[in-house]
Amino acid sequence: MTIHDSARQFLMTALATPSPSGYEERVQAVVRDYISPHAAQTRTDVHGNLMAISPACDGPRLMYAGHCDQIGMLVSYIDELGFVYANTIGGWDPQQLVGQAMTIWSDDGPVNAVISRKPIHLLSPEERKDVVKLEQLWLDIGAEDQAAAQKVVRVGDCITLDLRHRPLLGDRISGPAMDNTTGMWTVVEAFRRAVADDNTLGCNLFSVSTVAEEIGLRGAKTAAGSINPDVAIAVDVTHASDCPTIDKTQQGDIRLGGGPVIVRGPNMNPLVVRRLMELAEEYKIPYQMSAVGRATPNDANVLQVHGGGVATGLVALPNRYMHSAVETISTSDIDHAAELLSLFARHLTASDDFTPRLDR
């Protein structure tokens, strides 16, 4: 399997589009333009979730959720010298921000910025030992003073890392926002493949580019409220452990290029997990296994407990260096994940029952 040229372009365009939590409109427009020709209907709810919907049938309601939001920052203060201070959106390690090229996304377009701190030459011996704190960092846009800065940016404008990506050896690419542009891409591309060539589905498929996952799984919760799915699968990144300093005894053996990760544990319906594994084996799709013994910190968490309960699965995508400017993924992993989810949708019918069996 190889990623179609249009799907690859969709991925790269989405990765280059800003989407901090609460500021997802730009990337949702990219999603809509790609999937609308293939959907019976696309719908955006008041929260900003974008849904691609298949033709209606008498089968179960299947929801795929991949959040489109990324971690970011937002302007909180502009001082008298024109330097910009910011709050974070989502979970940042401030060490990752020192010396980074940034973009402030104003209503009039992108504004280049750099983020830094006092140079090492000027740090006291005590300061050199300290871990840098967010309040010790500022953004420099080159403004002469506060008035000049306020002409181009204002409080509340969102900020991202410089959204540039670079190919590495093989099929690997590196850059910011792999978490979770790749998961969003997977559920949208799975939808396109599932309905391609006039495939008639035995289920009602809703692929949702969800919002605000990084600040509390908000989009998946509200989207499930309007869809009321019978079955749901979330797609998000997970930590790849095939690099130095990661403890495989705690994180599992998760490798880039090893295929999508099917997750087991109390947050997942065991029969959904089994169906994913059986389909992967039948269609020779490489996959990996992971175990999580708690409620997962992603959209699967809220999907499982929606309403009277939803048969929920989680497919994860190996990602190195999460929440950094150099997140790294394998495109073969997301391609295989999209194919697996396409097959799950095409095999789901009204006769399927994911109620856990008590006669084992």
KOLMIKOL-692738 format. One record per residue (C-alpha): residue in one letter; x, y, z; residue number from 1. Coordinates in steps of 0.001 Angstrom, whole numbers, plus 500000, padded with zeros to 6 digits. Layout:
N
+------+--------+--------+--------+-----+
| code |     px |     py |     pz | pos |
+------+--------+--------+--------+-----+
|    A |      X |      Y |      Z | NUM |
...
+------+--------+--------+--------+-----+
//
This chain:
360
+------+--------+--------+--------+-----+
| code |     px |     py |     pz | pos |
+------+--------+--------+--------+-----+
|    M | 500000 | 500000 | 500000 |   1 |
|    T | 501192 | 503507 | 499221 |   2 |
|    I | 499671 | 506839 | 500058 |   3 |
|    H | 497906 | 508405 | 497074 |   4 |
|    D | 499390 | 511708 | 495890 |   5 |
|    S | 496309 | 513723 | 496878 |   6 |
|    A | 496268 | 512140 | 500334 |   7 |
|    R | 499959 | 512897 | 500798 |   8 |
|    Q | 499374 | 516507 | 499792 |   9 |
|    F | 496482 | 516695 | 502245 |  10 |
|    L | 498794 | 515502 | 505012 |  11 |
|    M | 501526 | 518008 | 504213 |  12 |
|    T | 499066 | 520894 | 503879 |  13 |
|    A | 497469 | 520031 | 507217 |  14 |
|    L | 500869 | 519810 | 508920 |  15 |
|    A | 501697 | 523309 | 507642 |  16 |
|    T | 498403 | 524764 | 508902 |  17 |
|    P | 498097 | 526172 | 512434 |  18 |
|    S | 495614 | 524452 | 514749 |  19 |
|    P | 496220 | 525144 | 518454 |  20 |
|    S | 493308 | 524085 | 520648 |  21 |
|    G | 490535 | 526634 | 520262 |  22 |
|    Y | 492004 | 527931 | 516997 |  23 |
|    E | 491279 | 525022 | 514646 |  24 |
|    E | 489296 | 526853 | 511938 |  25 |
|    R | 492150 | 527025 | 509442 |  26 |
|    V | 492925 | 523316 | 509513 |  27 |
|    Q | 489244 | 522335 | 509529 |  28 |
|    A | 488862 | 524210 | 506245 |  29 |
|    V | 491671 | 522041 | 504840 |  30 |
|    V | 489907 | 518903 | 506085 |  31 |
|    R | 486563 | 519987 | 504628 |  32 |
|    D | 488029 | 520736 | 501209 |  33 |
|    Y | 489695 | 517313 | 501047 |  34 |
|    I | 486858 | 515090 | 502228 |  35 |
|    S | 483704 | 516896 | 501034 |  36 |
|    P | 483764 | 515373 | 497518 |  37 |
|    H | 483717 | 511895 | 499072 |  38 |
|    A | 481093 | 512386 | 501785 |  39 |
|    A | 477324 | 512302 | 501575 |  40 |
|    Q | 477434 | 515197 | 504013 |  41 |
|    T | 479959 | 517230 | 505973 |  42 |
|    R | 478919 | 519067 | 509091 |  43 |
|    T | 480618 | 521423 | 511524 |  44 |
|    D | 479144 | 521726 | 514997 |  45 |
|    V | 479152 | 524742 | 517296 |  46 |
|    H | 482293 | 523471 | 519001 |  47 |
|    G | 484204 | 523281 | 515707 |  48 |
|    N | 484279 | 519497 | 515178 |  49 |
|    L | 484126 | 518629 | 511476 |  50 |
|    M | 482258 | 515440 | 510569 |  51 |
|    A | 482348 | 513494 | 507313 |  52 |
|    I | 479187 | 511392 | 507068 |  53 |
|    S | 478483 | 508388 | 504831 |  54 |
|    P | 475111 | 507658 | 503203 |  55 |
|    A | 472508 | 506663 | 505778 |  56 |
|    C | 471610 | 503009 | 506256 |  57 |
|    D | 470000 | 500744 | 508862 |  58 |
|    G | 473322 | 499654 | 510309 |  59 |
|    P | 475123 | 500746 | 513488 |  60 |
|    R | 476611 | 504192 | 513970 |  61 |
|    L | 480406 | 504072 | 513785 |  62 |
|    M | 482445 | 507079 | 514884 |  63 |
|    Y | 486123 | 507621 | 514126 |  64 |
|    A | 487786 | 510408 | 516116 |  65 |
|    G | 491157 | 511975 | 515375 |  66 |
|    H | 491846 | 515317 | 516993 |  67 |
|    C | 493138 | 518064 | 514736 |  68 |
|    D | 494349 | 520407 | 517468 |  69 |
|    Q | 497986 | 520812 | 518405 |  70 |
|    I | 499725 | 522322 | 521403 |  71 |
|    G | 500538 | 525993 | 521020 |  72 |
|    M | 500632 | 529322 | 522792 |  73 |
|    L | 498662 | 532549 | 522801 |  74 |
|    V | 499667 | 536161 | 523285 |  75 |
|    S | 498990 | 537305 | 526845 |  76 |
|    Y | 500967 | 540563 | 527140 |  77 |
|    I | 503005 | 543022 | 525064 |  78 |
|    D | 505484 | 545090 | 527061 |  79 |
|    E | 506579 | 548703 | 526516 |  80 |
|    L | 509588 | 547565 | 524463 |  81 |
|    G | 507420 | 545522 | 522089 |  82 |
|    F | 508351 | 542090 | 523415 |  83 |
|    V | 505536 | 539541 | 523485 |  84 |
|    Y | 504741 | 537207 | 526376 |  85 |
|    A | 502546 | 534148 | 526039 |  86 |
|    N | 500589 | 531475 | 527869 |  87 |
|    T | 500750 | 527874 | 526749 |  88 |
|    I | 497954 | 525848 | 525174 |  89 |
|    G | 498431 | 522216 | 526134 |  90 |
|    G | 501384 | 520503 | 527768 |  91 |
|    W | 504746 | 522115 | 526980 |  92 |
|    D | 508232 | 521420 | 528258 |  93 |
|    P | 509663 | 524985 | 528377 |  94 |
|    Q | 513110 | 523576 | 527532 |  95 |
|    Q | 511712 | 522763 | 524078 |  96 |
|    L | 510920 | 526432 | 523435 |  97 |
|    V | 514295 | 528081 | 523990 |  98 |
|    G | 515706 | 529354 | 520694 |  99 |
|    Q | 512755 | 528267 | 518558 | 100 |
|    A | 511418 | 530034 | 515491 | 101 |
|    M | 507740 | 530763 | 516106 | 102 |
|    T | 504746 | 532150 | 514214 | 103 |
|    I | 502071 | 534405 | 515662 | 104 |
|    W | 498850 | 533958 | 513698 | 105 |
|    S | 497148 | 537351 | 513619 | 106 |
|    D | 493887 | 538157 | 511872 | 107 |
|    D | 495960 | 539753 | 509098 | 108 |
|    G | 498250 | 536772 | 508634 | 109 |
|    P | 501369 | 535179 | 510087 | 110 |
|    V | 503923 | 537233 | 512014 | 111 |
|    N | 507425 | 535810 | 512388 | 112 |
|    A | 508855 | 535613 | 515894 | 113 |
|    V | 511730 | 534063 | 517799 | 114 |
|    I | 511558 | 532908 | 521398 | 115 |
|    S | 514515 | 533062 | 523727 | 116 |
|    R | 515916 | 533983 | 527129 | 117 |
|    K | 518928 | 535790 | 528585 | 118 |
|    P | 522116 | 534572 | 526819 | 119 |
|    I | 524208 | 532017 | 528681 | 120 |
|    H | 527073 | 534539 | 528939 | 121 |
|    L | 524899 | 536733 | 531166 | 122 |
|    L | 523476 | 534014 | 533387 | 123 |
|    S | 524758 | 533819 | 536932 | 124 |
|    P | 526213 | 530489 | 538090 | 125 |
|    E | 522988 | 529854 | 539996 | 126 |
|    E | 520814 | 530676 | 536958 | 127 |
|    R | 522791 | 528266 | 534796 | 128 |
|    K | 521803 | 525434 | 537122 | 129 |
|    D | 518092 | 526244 | 536990 | 130 |
|    V | 515586 | 524676 | 534644 | 131 |
|    V | 514189 | 527489 | 532511 | 132 |
|    K | 510681 | 528627 | 533402 | 133 |
|    L | 508053 | 529841 | 530963 | 134 |
|    E | 507980 | 533314 | 532523 | 135 |
|    Q | 511682 | 533694 | 531705 | 136 |
|    L | 510966 | 533436 | 527985 | 137 |
|    W | 509662 | 536041 | 525558 | 138 |
|    L | 508926 | 536377 | 521857 | 139 |
|    D | 510735 | 538959 | 519745 | 140 |
|    I | 508963 | 540078 | 516559 | 141 |
|    G | 511435 | 542880 | 515855 | 142 |
|    A | 509080 | 545656 | 516944 | 143 |
|    E | 510605 | 548978 | 517990 | 144 |
|    D | 508176 | 549443 | 520843 | 145 |
|    Q | 504785 | 548463 | 522246 | 146 |
|    A | 502817 | 550568 | 519775 | 147 |
|    A | 504585 | 549002 | 516794 | 148 |
|    A | 503954 | 545497 | 518137 | 149 |
|    Q | 500291 | 546215 | 518803 | 150 |
|    K | 499787 | 547184 | 515168 | 151 |
|    V | 500465 | 543602 | 514055 | 152 |
|    V | 499571 | 541336 | 517011 | 153 |
|    R | 497108 | 541502 | 519857 | 154 |
|    V | 496306 | 539653 | 523051 | 155 |
|    G | 494704 | 536288 | 522277 | 156 |
|    D | 496440 | 535665 | 518935 | 157 |
|    C | 497572 | 532042 | 518771 | 158 |
|    I | 501186 | 531004 | 518339 | 159 |
|    T | 502800 | 527888 | 516920 | 160 |
|    L | 506250 | 526588 | 516332 | 161 |
|    D | 507478 | 527269 | 512803 | 162 |
|    L | 505397 | 524686 | 510935 | 163 |
|    R | 508125 | 523344 | 508692 | 164 |
|    H | 508732 | 519650 | 508159 | 165 |
|    R | 511673 | 517748 | 506802 | 166 |
|    P | 512013 | 514286 | 505321 | 167 |
|    L | 514361 | 511895 | 507052 | 168 |
|    L | 515695 | 508610 | 505690 | 169 |
|    G | 513179 | 506135 | 504363 | 170 |
|    D | 509530 | 507062 | 504855 | 171 |
|    R | 510031 | 509141 | 507993 | 172 |
|    I | 509167 | 512791 | 508379 | 173 |
|    S | 509873 | 515127 | 511275 | 174 |
|    G | 508371 | 518368 | 512510 | 175 |
|    P | 505774 | 519829 | 514858 | 176 |
|    A | 502088 | 518839 | 515078 | 177 |
|    M | 502401 | 515158 | 514210 | 178 |
|    D | 500328 | 515009 | 517410 | 179 |
|    N | 497726 | 514764 | 516160 | 180 |
|    T | 497542 | 515829 | 512551 | 181 |
|    T | 498509 | 512257 | 511701 | 182 |
|    G | 495576 | 510843 | 513690 | 183 |
|    M | 493172 | 513297 | 512081 | 184 |
|    W | 494575 | 512380 | 508657 | 185 |
|    T | 494099 | 508691 | 509426 | 186 |
|    V | 490383 | 508904 | 510236 | 187 |
|    V | 489683 | 511205 | 507281 | 188 |
|    E | 491643 | 509052 | 504834 | 189 |
|    A | 490018 | 505908 | 506264 | 190 |
|    F | 486647 | 507465 | 505439 | 191 |
|    R | 487718 | 508229 | 501869 | 192 |
|    R | 488913 | 504669 | 501337 | 193 |
|    A | 485861 | 503121 | 502991 | 194 |
|    V | 483441 | 504887 | 500645 | 195 |
|    A | 485669 | 504783 | 497542 | 196 |
|    D | 484413 | 503201 | 494314 | 197 |
|    D | 480818 | 503459 | 495531 | 198 |
|    N | 481371 | 500960 | 498332 | 199 |
|    T | 478063 | 500381 | 500106 | 200 |
|    L | 478679 | 500341 | 503830 | 201 |
|    G | 476651 | 498335 | 506292 | 202 |
|    C | 477157 | 501033 | 508901 | 203 |
|    N | 476686 | 504766 | 509255 | 204 |
|    L | 480238 | 506088 | 509318 | 205 |
|    F | 481076 | 509401 | 510957 | 206 |
|    S | 484743 | 510369 | 510682 | 207 |
|    V | 485334 | 513327 | 512954 | 208 |
|    S | 488214 | 515749 | 513022 | 209 |
|    T | 487790 | 516606 | 516687 | 210 |
|    V | 488886 | 519781 | 518461 | 211 |
|    A | 490292 | 520730 | 521856 | 212 |
|    E | 491703 | 517331 | 522810 | 213 |
|    E | 494861 | 518884 | 524217 | 214 |
|    I | 492882 | 520849 | 526821 | 215 |
|    G | 490579 | 518081 | 528023 | 216 |
|    L | 489103 | 515870 | 525247 | 217 |
|    R | 486348 | 518432 | 524707 | 218 |
|    G | 485643 | 517943 | 521012 | 219 |
|    A | 485230 | 514178 | 521137 | 220 |
|    K | 482851 | 514522 | 524064 | 221 |
|    T | 480551 | 516970 | 522288 | 222 |
|    A | 480774 | 515197 | 518919 | 223 |
|    A | 479725 | 511914 | 520516 | 224 |
|    G | 476813 | 513765 | 522046 | 225 |
|    S | 475406 | 514587 | 518623 | 226 |
|    I | 476342 | 511328 | 516882 | 227 |
|    N | 475439 | 508838 | 519644 | 228 |
|    P | 477704 | 506130 | 518221 | 229 |
|    D | 477303 | 502424 | 518833 | 230 |
|    V | 480978 | 501813 | 518105 | 231 |
|    A | 483840 | 504307 | 518191 | 232 |
|    I | 487566 | 504195 | 517499 | 233 |
|    A | 489940 | 506982 | 518447 | 234 |
|    V | 493228 | 507504 | 516631 | 235 |
|    D | 496062 | 509331 | 518342 | 236 |
|    V | 499830 | 509179 | 518568 | 237 |
|    T | 501709 | 507130 | 521134 | 238 |
|    H | 505307 | 507168 | 522309 | 239 |
|    A | 507693 | 505228 | 520101 | 240 |
|    S | 510221 | 503454 | 522293 | 241 |
|    D | 512795 | 502673 | 519593 | 242 |
|    C | 515143 | 505486 | 520565 | 243 |
|    P | 517641 | 506071 | 523400 | 244 |
|    T | 516536 | 506535 | 527036 | 245 |
|    I | 512975 | 505198 | 526614 | 246 |
|    D | 512247 | 502290 | 528960 | 247 |
|    K | 510536 | 499525 | 526990 | 248 |
|    T | 509573 | 497744 | 530212 | 249 |
|    Q | 507255 | 500672 | 530937 | 250 |
|    Q | 506309 | 501938 | 527466 | 251 |
|    G | 506305 | 498658 | 525532 | 252 |
|    D | 508232 | 497862 | 522380 | 253 |
|    I | 506762 | 500372 | 519900 | 254 |
|    R | 508692 | 501018 | 516706 | 255 |
|    L | 508414 | 503452 | 513836 | 256 |
|    G | 507477 | 501472 | 510736 | 257 |
|    G | 506142 | 498555 | 512774 | 258 |
|    G | 502553 | 499380 | 511917 | 259 |
|    P | 499664 | 500937 | 513832 | 260 |
|    V | 499351 | 500098 | 517516 | 261 |
|    I | 496189 | 498318 | 518685 | 262 |
|    V | 495700 | 499159 | 522344 | 263 |
|    R | 494313 | 496783 | 524967 | 264 |
|    G | 493090 | 497604 | 528459 | 265 |
|    P | 490010 | 498634 | 530459 | 266 |
|    N | 489322 | 501690 | 528274 | 267 |
|    M | 488836 | 499424 | 525244 | 268 |
|    N | 486087 | 497032 | 524298 | 269 |
|    P | 487716 | 493573 | 523999 | 270 |
|    L | 485637 | 492547 | 520984 | 271 |
|    V | 486507 | 495729 | 519087 | 272 |
|    V | 490161 | 495010 | 519853 | 273 |
|    R | 489758 | 491443 | 518622 | 274 |
|    R | 488077 | 492563 | 515388 | 275 |
|    L | 490916 | 495004 | 514668 | 276 |
|    M | 493505 | 492277 | 515228 | 277 |
|    E | 491638 | 489759 | 513067 | 278 |
|    L | 491285 | 492212 | 510199 | 279 |
|    A | 494956 | 493154 | 510387 | 280 |
|    E | 495972 | 489509 | 510241 | 281 |
|    E | 493513 | 488595 | 507491 | 282 |
|    Y | 494630 | 491453 | 505255 | 283 |
|    K | 498307 | 491225 | 506210 | 284 |
|    I | 498490 | 494672 | 507749 | 285 |
|    P | 501432 | 494935 | 510158 | 286 |
|    Y | 500436 | 495980 | 513652 | 287 |
|    Q | 501826 | 496320 | 517149 | 288 |
|    M | 500247 | 495857 | 520565 | 289 |
|    S | 500188 | 498147 | 523558 | 290 |
|    A | 498582 | 497892 | 526991 | 291 |
|    V | 497168 | 500767 | 529055 | 292 |
|    G | 495768 | 499924 | 532482 | 293 |
|    R | 493818 | 503125 | 533063 | 294 |
|    A | 491546 | 505560 | 531284 | 295 |
|    T | 493576 | 506771 | 528325 | 296 |
|    P | 494551 | 510457 | 528073 | 297 |
|    N | 492976 | 510811 | 524640 | 298 |
|    D | 489594 | 510805 | 522898 | 299 |
|    A | 488982 | 507098 | 523631 | 300 |
|    N | 488488 | 508091 | 527253 | 301 |
|    V | 485321 | 510123 | 526748 | 302 |
|    L | 483997 | 508023 | 523859 | 303 |
|    Q | 483782 | 504877 | 525990 | 304 |
|    V | 481602 | 506490 | 528655 | 305 |
|    H | 479297 | 508497 | 526405 | 306 |
|    G | 475614 | 507940 | 527168 | 307 |
|    G | 474940 | 504348 | 528116 | 308 |
|    G | 478389 | 503294 | 526913 | 309 |
|    V | 480086 | 502894 | 523541 | 310 |
|    A | 482079 | 499914 | 522255 | 311 |
|    T | 485399 | 501727 | 521958 | 312 |
|    G | 488767 | 500996 | 520415 | 313 |
|    L | 492037 | 502889 | 520215 | 314 |
|    V | 494490 | 502734 | 517337 | 315 |
|    A | 497734 | 504568 | 518053 | 316 |
|    L | 500472 | 505875 | 515777 | 317 |
|    P | 504124 | 505583 | 516853 | 318 |
|    N | 505665 | 509036 | 517372 | 319 |
|    R | 509134 | 509981 | 518592 | 320 |
|    Y | 509805 | 513148 | 520621 | 321 |
|    M | 506164 | 514025 | 521328 | 322 |
|    H | 505272 | 517671 | 522052 | 323 |
|    S | 508409 | 519021 | 520439 | 324 |
|    A | 509483 | 520708 | 517205 | 325 |
|    V | 510919 | 517436 | 515877 | 326 |
|    E | 508157 | 514872 | 516322 | 327 |
|    T | 508937 | 511988 | 513983 | 328 |
|    I | 506621 | 509448 | 512374 | 329 |
|    S | 506623 | 506817 | 509629 | 330 |
|    T | 504192 | 507413 | 506790 | 331 |
|    S | 503794 | 503654 | 506348 | 332 |
|    D | 502303 | 503489 | 509860 | 333 |
|    I | 499578 | 506029 | 509101 | 334 |
|    D | 498909 | 504426 | 505714 | 335 |
|    H | 498400 | 501027 | 507351 | 336 |
|    A | 496253 | 502577 | 510082 | 337 |
|    A | 493966 | 504208 | 507512 | 338 |
|    E | 493634 | 500905 | 505672 | 339 |
|    L | 492803 | 499019 | 508878 | 340 |
|    L | 490072 | 501483 | 509805 | 341 |
|    S | 488698 | 501419 | 506275 | 342 |
|    L | 488384 | 497642 | 506533 | 343 |
|    F | 486747 | 497871 | 509966 | 344 |
|    A | 484046 | 500150 | 508556 | 345 |
|    R | 483506 | 497985 | 505473 | 346 |
|    H | 483050 | 494843 | 507612 | 347 |
|    L | 480762 | 496346 | 510256 | 348 |
|    T | 477079 | 495391 | 509950 | 349 |
|    A | 473899 | 495423 | 511993 | 350 |
|    S | 474526 | 491805 | 513024 | 351 |
|    D | 477677 | 492683 | 514976 | 352 |
|    D | 477379 | 492623 | 518748 | 353 |
|    F | 480231 | 493959 | 520857 | 354 |
|    T | 478657 | 493145 | 524213 | 355 |
|    P | 481379 | 491423 | 526271 | 356 |
|    R | 480828 | 487663 | 526483 | 357 |
|    L | 480222 | 486113 | 529879 | 358 |
|    D | 480531 | 482448 | 528863 | 359 |
|    R | 484317 | 482295 | 528678 | 360 |
+------+--------+--------+--------+-----+
//
